[in-house]
Amino acid sequence: MSKRSRVREVVLQILYQEDLNPDADIGVSERFLRGRLKHNEDLVLFGRSLLVGARLHRKAIDAKIEAFADNWSLARMAVTDRNVLRIGAYEILFSDTPDRVAINEAVELSKRFGSKHSPQFVNGILDRVLKSKQSNASG
């Protein structure tokens, strides 16, 4: 597993926890991030950018996910899938991560932590997010 893949895994764990406990102390998340990444500043900075970005753009990200998740509300999705999608959509829409890398990383996370149907579900939604982004950029 690459170092950045490991960062995404830790960010998923934090977003999962925050999703279940929205009143959680953000300081605990920061300490968890730093500890799990062994205080490697480059990795911590990347992880923090994913976390802050996903939090900051959550409403826009959630709206995109829900728009492309046919017959699925965010509330009905598994917590893991929902947060893998948030990371992937954030990277596609708001970061400089190459789009296909963002999708591949999200699918890999869903293989590790989701159900047997998660990878296909995540791939399908993020592919639609990407196509929407490309359509908006060209039109």
N, CA, C and O atoms as a MOPAC input file, in Angstrom:
PM7 MOZYME 1SCF
protein

 N      0.85100 1    -1.17700 1     0.00000 1
 C      0.00000 1     0.00000 1     0.00000 1
 C      0.89600 1     1.24000 1     0.00000 1
 O      1.85700 1     1.32700 1     0.76500 1
 N      0.56600 1     2.19300 1    -0.86900 1
 C      1.35800 1     3.42100 1    -0.92700 1
 C      1.10100 1     4.26600 1     0.31800 1
 O      0.12600 1     4.06100 1     1.04100 1
 N      1.99000 1     5.20600 1     0.54500 1
 C      1.84200 1     6.08200 1     1.71000 1
 C      0.56900 1     6.91600 1     1.61600 1
 O     -0.12900 1     7.10500 1     2.61300 1
 N      0.27000 1     7.40900 1     0.42900 1
 C     -0.95100 1     8.21200 1     0.27500 1
 C     -2.20600 1     7.35200 1     0.42400 1
 O     -3.23200 1     7.83000 1     0.90900 1
 N     -2.13000 1     6.10500 1     0.01700 1
 C     -3.26100 1     5.18900 1     0.23100 1
 C     -3.49000 1     5.00700 1     1.72200 1
 O     -4.62900 1     4.96600 1     2.18600 1
 N     -2.40100 1     4.89800 1     2.46600 1
 C     -2.49500 1     4.76800 1     3.92500 1
 C     -3.14800 1     6.01500 1     4.52400 1
 O     -3.96900 1     5.91300 1     5.43600 1
 N     -2.78200 1     7.18300 1     4.01300 1
 C     -3.38600 1     8.43200 1     4.49700 1
 C     -4.89600 1     8.40700 1     4.26700 1
 O     -5.67100 1     8.75100 1     5.16000 1
 N     -5.30500 1     8.00200 1     3.08000 1
 C     -6.74500 1     7.94400 1     2.77900 1
 C     -7.46400 1     6.98300 1     3.72000 1
 O     -8.59700 1     7.23800 1     4.13000 1
 N     -6.81100 1     5.89300 1     4.05700 1
 C     -7.39100 1     4.92300 1     4.99000 1
 C     -7.61700 1     5.56700 1     6.35800 1
 O     -8.66900 1     5.38000 1     6.96900 1
 N     -6.63900 1     6.31700 1     6.83100 1
 C     -6.76200 1     6.99500 1     8.12900 1
 C     -7.85100 1     8.07000 1     8.06200 1
 O     -8.64400 1     8.20800 1     8.99300 1
 N     -7.89100 1     8.82100 1     6.97500 1
 C     -8.92500 1     9.84700 1     6.80600 1
 C    -10.31100 1     9.20000 1     6.78100 1
 O    -11.25400 1     9.74100 1     7.35700 1
 N    -10.43900 1     8.06500 1     6.12800 1
 C    -11.71400 1     7.34100 1     6.12300 1
 C    -12.12400 1     6.97600 1     7.54800 1
 O    -13.29000 1     7.12300 1     7.91400 1
 N    -11.18600 1     6.50800 1     8.34000 1
 C    -11.49700 1     6.14600 1     9.72600 1
 C    -11.99100 1     7.36300 1    10.50700 1
 O    -12.92600 1     7.26100 1    11.30200 1
 N    -11.36200 1     8.50400 1    10.27900 1
 C    -11.76700 1     9.72100 1    10.98500 1
 C    -13.15000 1    10.17700 1    10.51700 1
 O    -14.00900 1    10.49000 1    11.34200 1
 N    -13.37100 1    10.21600 1     9.21500 1
 C    -14.68200 1    10.64000 1     8.70500 1
 C    -15.78900 1     9.69300 1     9.15600 1
 O    -16.90100 1    10.12800 1     9.45700 1
 N    -15.48600 1     8.41400 1     9.20100 1
 C    -16.44300 1     7.41500 1     9.68300 1
 C    -16.83000 1     7.74400 1    11.12800 1
 O    -18.01200 1     7.79400 1    11.46800 1
 N    -15.82900 1     7.96600 1    11.96400 1
 C    -16.07800 1     8.28200 1    13.37300 1
 C    -16.87200 1     9.58300 1    13.50700 1
 O    -17.81700 1     9.65800 1    14.29300 1
 N    -16.49300 1    10.59400 1    12.74800 1
 C    -17.19300 1    11.87700 1    12.82900 1
 C    -18.62600 1    11.76700 1    12.30800 1
 O    -19.51700 1    12.47300 1    12.78000 1
 N    -18.84400 1    10.89100 1    11.34400 1
 C    -20.19000 1    10.67700 1    10.81300 1
 C    -21.08900 1    10.07200 1    11.89200 1
 O    -22.25300 1    10.45100 1    12.02000 1
 N    -20.55300 1     9.14500 1    12.65300 1
 C    -21.32600 1     8.50200 1    13.71700 1
 C    -21.43200 1     9.37300 1    14.96100 1
 O    -22.38600 1     9.25300 1    15.73000 1
 N    -20.45400 1    10.24800 1    15.15700 1
 C    -20.42000 1    11.10700 1    16.33600 1
 C    -20.10200 1    12.53100 1    15.89400 1
 O    -18.96000 1    12.97300 1    16.01700 1
 N    -21.10500 1    13.26300 1    15.37500 1
 C    -20.84400 1    14.59300 1    14.81500 1
 C    -20.33100 1    15.61400 1    15.82900 1
 O    -19.78400 1    16.64700 1    15.44300 1
 N    -20.50100 1    15.33700 1    17.10800 1
 C    -20.03100 1    16.26700 1    18.13300 1
 C    -18.62900 1    15.93100 1    18.62500 1
 O    -18.17400 1    16.47600 1    19.63000 1
 N    -17.94900 1    15.04000 1    17.92400 1
 C    -16.60300 1    14.62400 1    18.33300 1
 C    -15.64700 1    15.81400 1    18.31300 1
 O    -15.78300 1    16.72900 1    17.50000 1
 N    -14.69700 1    15.78100 1    19.21000 1
 C    -13.66600 1    16.81400 1    19.31800 1
 C    -12.70800 1    16.68700 1    18.13200 1
 O    -12.08800 1    15.64200 1    17.93600 1
 N    -12.59500 1    17.75000 1    17.35300 1
 C    -11.71000 1    17.72500 1    16.18400 1
 C    -10.25700 1    17.53900 1    16.61100 1
 O     -9.45300 1    17.00300 1    15.84900 1
 N     -9.91900 1    17.97100 1    17.80400 1
 C     -8.56200 1    17.77000 1    18.31800 1
 C     -8.21200 1    16.29500 1    18.42400 1
 O     -7.06600 1    15.90800 1    18.19800 1
 N     -9.19300 1    15.47300 1    18.76600 1
 C     -8.96900 1    14.02700 1    18.83600 1
 C     -8.65600 1    13.49600 1    17.43800 1
 O     -7.77400 1    12.65400 1    17.27000 1
 N     -9.37800 1    13.98800 1    16.44700 1
 C     -9.12900 1    13.56700 1    15.06400 1
 C     -7.71900 1    13.94300 1    14.62700 1
 O     -7.03200 1    13.15500 1    13.97800 1
 N     -7.29600 1    15.13700 1    14.98200 1
 C     -5.94400 1    15.59300 1    14.61900 1
 C     -4.88200 1    14.71800 1    15.28200 1
 O     -3.90500 1    14.33100 1    14.64000 1
 N     -5.06800 1    14.41000 1    16.54100 1
 C     -4.09300 1    13.55200 1    17.24300 1
 C     -4.07900 1    12.15000 1    16.63900 1
 O     -3.01700 1    11.54400 1    16.49400 1
 N     -5.24700 1    11.63800 1    16.29200 1
 C     -5.33600 1    10.32600 1    15.66000 1
 C     -4.59600 1    10.33900 1    14.32400 1
 O     -3.82200 1     9.42900 1    14.02600 1
 N     -4.83800 1    11.36700 1    13.53000 1
 C     -4.17700 1    11.49900 1    12.22500 1
 C     -2.65800 1    11.51300 1    12.39100 1
 O     -1.94500 1    10.76500 1    11.72100 1
 N     -2.17600 1    12.35900 1    13.27900 1
 C     -0.72700 1    12.47400 1    13.49000 1
 C     -0.14400 1    11.16200 1    14.00500 1
 O      0.91500 1    10.72900 1    13.54900 1
 N     -0.82300 1    10.53600 1    14.94100 1
 C     -0.32000 1     9.28900 1    15.51500 1
 C     -0.29300 1     8.15100 1    14.51100 1
 O      0.69100 1     7.41600 1    14.42600 1
 N     -1.37000 1     8.00100 1    13.75000 1
 C     -1.44800 1     6.90100 1    12.77800 1
 C     -0.46400 1     7.08400 1    11.63600 1
 O     -0.04000 1     6.11100 1    11.01200 1
 N     -0.09700 1     8.34100 1    11.35900 1
 C      0.85000 1     8.61600 1    10.27200 1
 C      2.25800 1     8.85800 1    10.80700 1
 O      3.13200 1     9.36900 1    10.10700 1
 N      2.44800 1     8.47900 1    12.06000 1
 C      3.75900 1     8.52100 1    12.71000 1
 C      4.42700 1     9.89200 1    12.58900 1
 O      5.64100 1    10.00100 1    12.41900 1
 N      3.60400 1    10.92500 1    12.68200 1
 C      4.07400 1    12.31200 1    12.67600 1
 C      4.87400 1    12.67800 1    11.43300 1
 O      5.65300 1    13.63000 1    11.46700 1
 N      4.70000 1    11.94200 1    10.33500 1
 C      5.33500 1    12.27400 1     9.05500 1
 C      4.62200 1    13.51500 1     8.50700 1
 O      3.47700 1    13.43100 1     8.06400 1
 N      5.29500 1    14.64800 1     8.53700 1
 C      4.64500 1    15.92300 1     8.22100 1
 C      4.03800 1    15.97200 1     6.82100 1
 O      2.95100 1    16.52400 1     6.64700 1
 N      4.71100 1    15.41100 1     5.82500 1
 C      4.14900 1    15.41500 1     4.46800 1
 C      2.83300 1    14.64600 1     4.42000 1
 O      1.86500 1    15.08800 1     3.80200 1
 N      2.81100 1    13.49400 1     5.07700 1
 C      1.59000 1    12.68300 1     5.08800 1
 C      0.49700 1    13.33700 1     5.91900 1
 O     -0.67500 1    13.31500 1     5.54300 1
 N      0.88500 1    13.92200 1     7.05500 1
 C     -0.09400 1    14.60800 1     7.89900 1
 C     -0.71500 1    15.78000 1     7.13700 1
 O     -1.92600 1    15.99300 1     7.20700 1
 N      0.10200 1    16.53400 1     6.41400 1
 C     -0.42600 1    17.65900 1     5.62700 1
 C     -1.39800 1    17.18100 1     4.55300 1
 O     -2.44500 1    17.79400 1     4.34600 1
 N     -1.05600 1    16.08900 1     3.87000 1
 C     -1.96200 1    15.53700 1     2.86600 1
 C     -3.26300 1    15.07300 1     3.52800 1
 O     -4.35300 1    15.35000 1     3.02900 1
 N     -3.13900 1    14.37300 1     4.64200 1
 C     -4.32500 1    13.90900 1     5.36000 1
 C     -5.18900 1    15.05400 1     5.84300 1
 O     -6.41500 1    15.01000 1     5.73900 1
 N     -4.54400 1    16.07500 1     6.37100 1
 C     -5.28800 1    17.23900 1     6.84900 1
 C     -6.00100 1    17.92300 1     5.68000 1
 O     -7.13500 1    18.37800 1     5.83000 1
 N     -5.34500 1    17.99800 1     4.51800 1
 C     -5.99400 1    18.63600 1     3.36300 1
 C     -7.23800 1    17.84900 1     2.93900 1
 O     -8.25700 1    18.44600 1     2.59100 1
 N     -7.16300 1    16.51700 1     2.96700 1
 C     -8.33700 1    15.70100 1     2.64100 1
 C     -9.45100 1    15.90900 1     3.66300 1
 O    -10.61400 1    16.08500 1     3.29900 1
 N     -9.08700 1    15.88600 1     4.94000 1
 C    -10.08500 1    16.04500 1     6.00100 1
 C    -10.75700 1    17.40900 1     5.94400 1
 O    -11.98300 1    17.51000 1     5.92700 1
 N     -9.93800 1    18.45400 1     5.91400 1
 C    -10.48700 1    19.80900 1     5.91100 1
 C    -11.30700 1    20.03900 1     4.64800 1
 O    -12.38900 1    20.62400 1     4.70400 1
 N    -10.79700 1    19.58400 1     3.51600 1
 C    -11.52300 1    19.75400 1     2.26100 1
 C    -12.85500 1    19.02600 1     2.25900 1
 O    -13.86900 1    19.58300 1     1.83900 1
 N    -12.85700 1    17.78700 1     2.72700 1
 C    -14.10400 1    17.01600 1     2.77200 1
 C    -15.10600 1    17.65500 1     3.72700 1
 O    -16.30800 1    17.65600 1     3.46200 1
 N    -14.61100 1    18.19700 1     4.83300 1
 C    -15.51000 1    18.87100 1     5.78200 1
 C    -16.03700 1    20.17400 1     5.18600 1
 O    -17.23700 1    20.44800 1     5.23500 1
 N    -15.14000 1    20.96800 1     4.63000 1
 C    -15.48800 1    22.28600 1     4.11000 1
 C    -16.48900 1    22.20400 1     2.95700 1
 O    -17.40500 1    23.02200 1     2.86900 1
 N    -16.31700 1    21.24200 1     2.09600 1
 C    -17.15900 1    21.10900 1     0.90300 1
 C    -18.23300 1    20.02400 1     1.05300 1
 O    -18.79300 1    19.56100 1     0.06000 1
 N    -18.51000 1    19.63000 1     2.27200 1
 C    -19.40100 1    18.49400 1     2.51100 1
 C    -20.78000 1    18.65600 1     1.86900 1
 O    -21.29400 1    17.71300 1     1.26700 1
 N    -21.37900 1    19.83300 1     1.98900 1
 C    -22.72400 1    20.01600 1     1.41400 1
 C    -22.70500 1    19.83200 1    -0.09700 1
 O    -23.57200 1    19.15600 1    -0.65100 1
 N    -21.73200 1    20.42400 1    -0.76300 1
 C    -21.63200 1    20.30000 1    -2.22500 1
 C    -21.32100 1    18.86200 1    -2.62300 1
 O    -21.88100 1    18.34200 1    -3.58800 1
 N    -20.42700 1    18.22700 1    -1.87500 1
 C    -20.05800 1    16.83500 1    -2.15600 1
 C    -21.26900 1    15.92600 1    -1.96800 1
 O    -21.57300 1    15.09600 1    -2.82500 1
 N    -21.95200 1    16.09100 1    -0.84400 1
 C    -23.12200 1    15.25000 1    -0.56900 1
 C    -24.21100 1    15.44500 1    -1.62300 1
 O    -24.87400 1    14.48500 1    -2.01800 1
 N    -24.39500 1    16.67800 1    -2.07500 1
 C    -25.40300 1    16.94000 1    -3.11000 1
 C    -25.04100 1    16.21700 1    -4.40600 1
 O    -25.91300 1    15.64400 1    -5.05900 1
 N    -23.76900 1    16.24100 1    -4.77900 1
 C    -23.32100 1    15.53100 1    -5.99300 1
 C    -23.52900 1    14.02800 1    -5.83800 1
 O    -24.05300 1    13.37200 1    -6.73800 1
 N    -23.12000 1    13.49500 1    -4.70600 1
 C    -23.25300 1    12.05200 1    -4.48200 1
 C    -24.71900 1    11.64500 1    -4.57800 1
 O    -25.06700 1    10.68100 1    -5.26000 1
 N    -25.56400 1    12.38800 1    -3.88900 1
 C    -26.98400 1    12.03400 1    -3.89200 1
 C    -27.59900 1    12.18000 1    -5.28400 1
 O    -28.48200 1    11.40900 1    -5.66100 1
 N    -27.13600 1    13.15800 1    -6.03600 1
 C    -27.66400 1    13.35800 1    -7.39000 1
 C    -27.35900 1    12.17200 1    -8.29900 1
 O    -28.12600 1    11.87500 1    -9.21600 1
 N    -26.24400 1    11.49700 1    -8.04700 1
 C    -25.82600 1    10.40100 1    -8.92100 1
 C    -26.04500 1     9.01400 1    -8.32200 1
 O    -25.75000 1     8.00800 1    -8.96700 1
 N    -26.55100 1     8.95400 1    -7.11700 1
 C    -26.81800 1     7.66700 1    -6.46800 1
 C    -28.29400 1     7.33100 1    -6.66800 1
 O    -29.12500 1     7.59300 1    -5.79900 1
 N    -28.60100 1     6.75700 1    -7.81100 1
 C    -29.98800 1     6.44500 1    -8.14200 1
 C    -30.64200 1     5.59800 1    -7.05100 1
 O    -30.13900 1     4.54300 1    -6.66600 1
 N    -31.78100 1     6.09800 1    -6.56800 1
 C    -32.58400 1     5.39300 1    -5.56000 1
 C    -31.86900 1     5.19500 1    -4.22700 1
 O    -32.25500 1     4.33500 1    -3.43600 1
 N    -30.82800 1     5.98800 1    -3.97700 1
 C    -30.10500 1     5.90000 1    -2.70500 1
 C    -29.99300 1     7.29300 1    -2.10000 1
 O    -29.50300 1     8.22000 1    -2.74500 1
 N    -30.44800 1     7.43500 1    -0.86600 1
 C    -30.18200 1     8.67100 1    -0.13300 1
 C    -28.89100 1     8.45200 1     0.64300 1
 O    -28.48600 1     7.31200 1     0.87100 1
 N    -28.25600 1     9.52100 1     1.04100 1
 C    -27.03800 1     9.38700 1     1.84800 1
 C    -27.32600 1     8.60700 1     3.12600 1
 O    -26.51800 1     7.78600 1     3.56000 1
 N    -28.48000 1     8.87000 1     3.72100 1
 C    -28.82600 1     8.20500 1     4.98000 1
 C    -28.95300 1     6.69200 1     4.81500 1
 O    -28.70100 1     5.94700 1     5.76200 1
 N    -29.33800 1     6.23000 1     3.63300 1
 C    -29.49500 1     4.78900 1     3.38000 1
 C    -28.17800 1     4.09200 1     3.08200 1
 O    -28.07100 1     2.87500 1     3.22600 1
 N    -27.18500 1     4.84900 1     2.67300 1
 C    -25.89100 1     4.24800 1     2.32000 1
 C    -25.16700 1     3.76200 1     3.56200 1
 O    -25.33000 1     4.30900 1     4.65300 1
 N    -24.37100 1     2.73200 1     3.37600 1
 C    -23.50000 1     2.29000 1     4.46800 1
 C    -22.55800 1     3.43700 1     4.81800 1
 O    -22.10600 1     4.16900 1     3.93800 1
 N    -22.26800 1     3.58700 1     6.09700 1
 C    -21.40600 1     4.68300 1     6.55700 1
 C    -20.05500 1     4.64100 1     5.84200 1
 O    -19.52300 1     5.68200 1     5.45600 1
 N    -19.51100 1     3.45400 1     5.67000 1
 C    -18.22200 1     3.32500 1     4.98600 1
 C    -18.32800 1     3.82100 1     3.55100 1
 O    -17.50500 1     4.62600 1     3.11600 1
 N    -19.31700 1     3.35800 1     2.81600 1
 C    -19.47600 1     3.77300 1     1.41800 1
 C    -19.65500 1     5.28300 1     1.31100 1
 O    -19.05200 1     5.93000 1     0.45600 1
 N    -20.47800 1     5.82900 1     2.17600 1
 C    -20.75100 1     7.26900 1     2.15600 1
 C    -19.45900 1     8.07400 1     2.32000 1
 O    -19.25400 1     9.07400 1     1.63300 1
 N    -18.60300 1     7.63700 1     3.22000 1
 C    -17.38400 1     8.39400 1     3.48000 1
 C    -16.28100 1     8.12200 1     2.46600 1
 O    -15.46000 1     9.00100 1     2.20200 1
 N    -16.24500 1     6.93500 1     1.89900 1
 C    -15.33600 1     6.68100 1     0.77100 1
 C    -15.73500 1     7.59100 1    -0.38800 1
 O    -14.87600 1     8.19100 1    -1.03500 1
 N    -17.02500 1     7.69100 1    -0.64700 1
 C    -17.51200 1     8.56700 1    -1.71900 1
 C    -17.16500 1    10.02700 1    -1.44800 1
 O    -16.82200 1    10.76200 1    -2.37300 1
 N    -17.25000 1    10.44800 1    -0.20600 1
 C    -16.90800 1    11.83700 1     0.13000 1
 C    -15.44000 1    12.12700 1    -0.16200 1
 O    -15.10700 1    13.17800 1    -0.71000 1
 N    -14.56500 1    11.19600 1     0.20500 1
 C    -13.13700 1    11.38800 1    -0.07600 1
 C    -12.90900 1    11.43200 1    -1.58700 1
 O    -12.24800 1    12.33900 1    -2.09300 1
 N    -13.45000 1    10.46100 1    -2.29300 1
 C    -13.26000 1    10.40400 1    -3.73700 1
 C    -13.82700 1    11.61600 1    -4.45400 1
 O    -13.17500 1    12.18500 1    -5.32900 1
 N    -15.03600 1    12.01300 1    -4.08700 1
 C    -15.66000 1    13.17800 1    -4.72700 1
 C    -14.88100 1    14.44700 1    -4.40800 1
 O    -14.71100 1    15.30500 1    -5.27500 1
 N    -14.40700 1    14.57400 1    -3.17500 1
 C    -13.58400 1    15.74300 1    -2.83900 1
 C    -12.35300 1    15.79400 1    -3.73900 1
 O    -12.02400 1    16.84300 1    -4.29400 1
 N    -11.67800 1    14.66100 1    -3.87900 1
 C    -10.45900 1    14.65800 1    -4.68800 1
 C    -10.75800 1    14.97100 1    -6.15700 1
 O     -9.98200 1    15.67400 1    -6.80400 1
 N    -11.85600 1    14.46700 1    -6.68300 1
 C    -12.21700 1    14.73900 1    -8.07800 1
 C    -12.58400 1    16.20900 1    -8.27500 1
 O    -12.13800 1    16.84300 1    -9.23100 1
 N    -13.38600 1    16.73900 1    -7.38100 1
 C    -13.95800 1    18.07000 1    -7.58300 1
 C    -13.08900 1    19.22100 1    -7.09500 1
 O    -13.14500 1    20.31800 1    -7.65000 1
 N    -12.28600 1    18.98200 1    -6.06300 1
 C    -11.63500 1    20.11200 1    -5.40300 1
 C    -10.12400 1    19.98500 1    -5.20900 1
 O     -9.49900 1    20.92500 1    -4.71800 1
 N     -9.52800 1    18.87400 1    -5.57000 1
 C     -8.08600 1    18.72600 1    -5.33200 1
 C     -7.34300 1    18.56400 1    -6.64800 1
 O     -7.94900 1    18.49100 1    -7.71700 1
 N     -6.02500 1    18.50900 1    -6.55000 1
 C     -5.21600 1    18.33200 1    -7.76100 1
 C     -4.85800 1    16.86700 1    -8.00900 1
 O     -4.03100 1    16.56700 1    -8.87100 1
 N     -5.46900 1    15.96400 1    -7.26500 1
 C     -5.27200 1    14.53300 1    -7.51200 1
 C     -5.83500 1    14.19500 1    -8.89200 1
 O     -6.95300 1    14.59900 1    -9.21100 1
 N     -5.08700 1    13.46700 1    -9.71300 1
 C     -5.64300 1    13.05500 1   -11.00700 1
 C     -6.96100 1    12.29300 1   -10.80100 1
 O     -7.07100 1    11.45000 1    -9.91000 1
 N     -7.94000 1    12.60200 1   -11.62700 1
 C     -9.28800 1    12.05500 1   -11.44300 1
 C     -9.31600 1    10.53200 1   -11.37100 1
 O     -9.95800 1     9.96900 1   -10.48500 1
 N     -8.63400 1     9.86700 1   -12.28300 1
 C     -8.64700 1     8.39900 1   -12.29900 1
 C     -7.95300 1     7.81900 1   -11.06600 1
 O     -8.32800 1     6.74900 1   -10.58600 1
 N     -6.94700 1     8.52200 1   -10.55600 1
 C     -6.29000 1     8.08500 1    -9.31900 1
 C     -7.28200 1     8.18500 1    -8.16700 1
 O     -7.37700 1     7.27400 1    -7.34500 1
 N     -8.01900 1     9.28900 1    -8.10500 1
 C     -9.01100 1     9.47600 1    -7.04000 1
 C    -10.04800 1     8.35800 1    -7.06100 1
 O    -10.40300 1     7.81300 1    -6.01600 1
 N    -10.53100 1     8.01900 1    -8.25000 1
 C    -11.52800 1     6.94700 1    -8.35900 1
 C    -10.92000 1     5.61000 1    -7.96500 1
 O    -11.52300 1     4.86100 1    -7.19700 1
 N     -9.74600 1     5.30600 1    -8.47500 1
 C     -9.09400 1     4.03600 1    -8.15600 1
 C     -8.83400 1     3.90200 1    -6.66000 1
 O     -9.06900 1     2.84200 1    -6.08000 1
 N     -8.35400 1     4.96300 1    -6.03800 1
 C     -8.08400 1     4.92100 1    -4.59600 1
 C     -9.37400 1     4.69100 1    -3.80700 1
 O     -9.38400 1     3.93500 1    -2.83500 1
 N    -10.45500 1     5.33900 1    -4.22300 1
 C    -11.73800 1     5.15500 1    -3.53800 1
 C    -12.24200 1     3.72300 1    -3.70300 1
 O    -12.74800 1     3.12800 1    -2.75100 1
 N    -12.10700 1     3.17700 1    -4.89100 1
 C    -12.53100 1     1.79000 1    -5.12800 1
 C    -11.70300 1     0.83900 1    -4.26900 1
 O    -12.24100 1    -0.11100 1    -3.70000 1
 N    -10.40800 1     1.08600 1    -4.17200 1
 C     -9.55100 1     0.23200 1    -3.33400 1
 C     -9.95400 1     0.31900 1    -1.86500 1
 O     -9.97800 1    -0.69700 1    -1.17100 1
 N    -10.27100 1     1.52500 1    -1.38400 1
 C    -10.75600 1     1.66800 1    -0.00400 1
 C    -12.04400 1     0.87600 1     0.19400 1
 O    -12.22400 1     0.21200 1     1.21500 1
 N    -12.93500 1     0.95200 1    -0.78600 1
 C    -14.21300 1     0.24300 1    -0.65600 1
 C    -14.01400 1    -1.26900 1    -0.67900 1
 O    -14.77900 1    -2.00100 1    -0.05100 1
 N    -13.00400 1    -1.74100 1    -1.38900 1
 C    -12.69500 1    -3.17900 1    -1.37600 1
 C    -12.22200 1    -3.61200 1     0.00100 1
 O    -12.56000 1    -4.70000 1     0.46800 1
 N    -11.44700 1    -2.76700 1     0.64500 1
 C    -10.89400 1    -3.11300 1     1.96200 1
 C    -11.91300 1    -3.01000 1     3.08200 1
 O    -11.92300 1    -3.82900 1     4.00000 1
 N    -12.77700 1    -1.99300 1     3.00200 1
 C    -13.63600 1    -1.69800 1     4.14900 1
 C    -15.13100 1    -1.85200 1     3.89400 1
 O    -15.91500 1    -1.86300 1     4.84300 1
 N    -15.53600 1    -1.96900 1     2.64800 1
 C    -16.95700 1    -2.04700 1     2.34000 1
 C    -17.44300 1    -3.46900 1     2.14600 1
 O    -16.75000 1    -4.43600 1     2.46300 1
 N    -18.64200 1    -3.57000 1     1.62200 1
 C    -19.23700 1    -4.87500 1     1.32700 1
 C    -18.75100 1    -5.35200 1    -0.03900 1
 O    -17.98400 1    -4.66200 1    -0.71000 1
 N    -19.20100 1    -6.53000 1    -0.44000 1
 C    -18.77200 1    -7.05000 1    -1.74600 1
 C    -19.33100 1    -6.21100 1    -2.89200 1
 O    -18.80000 1    -6.25500 1    -4.00200 1
 N    -20.39200 1    -5.45000 1    -2.64100 1
 C    -20.99400 1    -4.61000 1    -3.67600 1
 C    -20.44300 1    -3.17900 1    -3.67200 1
 O    -20.69500 1    -2.41000 1    -4.60000 1
 N    -19.70200 1    -2.83200 1    -2.63900 1
 C    -19.21000 1    -1.45800 1    -2.49300 1
 C    -18.33300 1    -0.97900 1    -3.64400 1
 O    -18.54100 1     0.13400 1    -4.12800 1
 N    -17.36200 1    -1.76800 1    -4.10600 1
 C    -16.49000 1    -1.25400 1    -5.17500 1
 C    -17.25700 1    -0.82500 1    -6.42900 1
 O    -16.97600 1     0.23100 1    -6.99700 1
 N    -18.21100 1    -1.62600 1    -6.85600 1
 C    -18.99700 1    -1.29100 1    -8.04500 1
 C    -19.85500 1    -0.05000 1    -7.78500 1
 O    -19.96800 1     0.82100 1    -8.64900 1
 N    -20.45200 1     0.02900 1    -6.61100 1
 C    -21.28500 1     1.16600 1    -6.22100 1
 C    -20.46200 1     2.45300 1    -6.23600 1
 O    -20.86300 1     3.44900 1    -6.83700 1
 N    -19.31000 1     2.42200 1    -5.57000 1
 C    -18.42900 1     3.58800 1    -5.47800 1
 C    -17.93000 1     3.98900 1    -6.86500 1
 O    -17.95600 1     5.16700 1    -7.22100 1
 N    -17.48200 1     3.02000 1    -7.63700 1
 C    -16.97200 1     3.30800 1    -8.97400 1
 C    -18.04400 1     3.96800 1    -9.84400 1
 O    -17.76600 1     4.94000 1   -10.54600 1
 N    -19.25700 1     3.44200 1    -9.79800 1
 C    -20.33300 1     3.98400 1   -10.61900 1
 C    -20.66500 1     5.42500 1   -10.27800 1
 O    -20.82800 1     6.25900 1   -11.16800 1
 N    -20.76500 1     5.71600 1    -8.99500 1
 C    -21.11400 1     7.08100 1    -8.58600 1
 C    -19.97600 1     8.04600 1    -8.89700 1
 O    -20.21400 1     9.12700 1    -9.43500 1
 N    -18.74600 1     7.66900 1    -8.56500 1
 C    -17.62600 1     8.57800 1    -8.81500 1
 C    -17.38400 1     8.78300 1   -10.30800 1
 O    -16.95400 1     9.85900 1   -10.72400 1
 N    -17.65500 1     7.77200 1   -11.10400 1
 C    -17.53700 1     7.94200 1   -12.55200 1
 C    -18.53800 1     8.99400 1   -13.04300 1
 O    -18.22200 1     9.79600 1   -13.92200 1
 N    -19.72200 1     8.98300 1   -12.48100 1
 C    -20.73200 1     9.97700 1   -12.86000 1
 C    -20.35500 1    11.37300 1   -12.36100 1
 O    -20.60400 1    12.36800 1   -13.04200 1
 N    -19.75300 1    11.44300 1   -11.16700 1
 C    -19.25800 1    12.73300 1   -10.66500 1
 C    -18.20600 1    13.28300 1   -11.62900 1
 O    -18.23000 1    14.46400 1   -11.97600 1
 N    -17.29100 1    12.42500 1   -12.05600 1
 C    -16.24000 1    12.83600 1   -12.98800 1
 C    -16.83200 1    13.29200 1   -14.32300 1
 O    -16.42900 1    14.32900 1   -14.85000 1
 N    -17.77000 1    12.54200 1   -14.86800 1
 C    -18.38400 1    12.93000 1   -16.14600 1
 C    -19.10400 1    14.26800 1   -16.03100 1
 O    -19.08400 1    15.06800 1   -16.96600 1
 N    -19.73700 1    14.51100 1   -14.89400 1
 C    -20.40400 1    15.78800 1   -14.65700 1
 C    -19.38000 1    16.92400 1   -14.61800 1
 O    -19.60500 1    17.99200 1   -15.18800 1
 N    -18.27400 1    16.69000 1   -13.95300 1
 C    -17.19900 1    17.69400 1   -13.88400 1
 C    -16.66600 1    17.99200 1   -15.28200 1
 O    -16.48300 1    19.15300 1   -15.64600 1
 N    -16.41900 1    16.95100 1   -16.05800 1
 C    -15.89000 1    17.13100 1   -17.41100 1
 C    -16.90100 1    17.84400 1   -18.30500 1
 O    -16.52700 1    18.68200 1   -19.12500 1
 N    -18.16600 1    17.51400 1   -18.14700 1
 C    -19.22500 1    18.15000 1   -18.93200 1
 C    -19.31700 1    19.64200 1   -18.60500 1
 O    -19.47400 1    20.47300 1   -19.49900 1
 N    -19.21800 1    19.96800 1   -17.32800 1
 C    -19.27200 1    21.37000 1   -16.90500 1
 C    -18.05200 1    22.14300 1   -17.39400 1
 O    -18.15500 1    23.32400 1   -17.72500 1
 N    -16.89400 1    21.47800 1   -17.44000 1
 C    -15.66200 1    22.13600 1   -17.88100 1
 C    -15.68600 1    22.42200 1   -19.37700 1
 O    -15.11700 1    23.41400 1   -19.83300 1
 N    -16.34100 1    21.55600 1   -20.13700 1
 C    -16.34800 1    21.73100 1   -21.59300 1
 C    -17.53700 1    22.55200 1   -22.08700 1
 O    -17.54800 1    23.02900 1   -23.22200 1
 N    -18.52700 1    22.71000 1   -21.22900 1
 C    -19.73300 1    23.37100 1   -21.70400 1
 C    -19.96800 1    24.67000 1   -21.10000 1
 O    -20.95600 1    25.33100 1   -21.42000 1

